[in-house]
Amino acid sequence: MAMSDTFHFYEPRLGHGLAHDPFNAIVGPRPIGWISTRSKAGVDNLAPYSFFNAFNYTPPIVGFASVGHKDSLRNIEETGEFVWNLVTRPLAEAMNQTSANLPPEVSEFELAGLTPEDARLVAVSRVKESPVSFECKRTQILQLQTAAGDSVPTWLVLGEVIAVHLDRRLLKDGVYDTAAAEHVLRAGGPADYFTVGVEQLFRMTRPG
């Protein structure tokens, strides 16, 4: 680790030397992977994941990282299916409730007062209160590795979006209105989140 007048430099393997690891704050804000799954025993599971994003356009592929071998990952390994649910500002507190560490036989839907609704093409419940849900089929599960080739106890789960539920009120002349949806995004601090509003919107046209 080295200090200068301009930059704080560190090597992550040696520690960051700060009050809080800045990595999550720098790579952010990030969409929340609010992932619902169903166990082979038929128990609905719902959990938020900080590392989530889209990775392909056609076909649409989304993915999240499970730090540790958690219930969502086990369920997807067993069934090959999951649903991503959009977290909006009115759902933020409920989402936070679903991050509780519960035994596999307990459903986070009930804990958070959310309504499980059957998806159309996968045998998983989606969050009825969420204005957007993606029904997904697992495409790959990859255990992450270090640059030296050592396994990391984190798994990247990728899934093809095979069906989309989209609240019509968020469509303005056929265009999805992100600001109106009030997306909630994960920031880097221990309890920090952001929302999206019209004041953050600006437009640029690609060259060529």
Secondary structure by P-SEA (a helix, b strand, c coil): cccccccccccccccccccccccccccccccccbbbbbcccbbbbbbccccccccccccbbbbcccccccaaaaaaaacccbbbbbbcccaaaaaaaaccccccccccccccbbbbbbbccccccccccccbbbbbcccbbbbbbccccccccbbbbbbbbcbbbbcccccccccccccccbbbbbccccbbbbbbccccbbbbbbcc
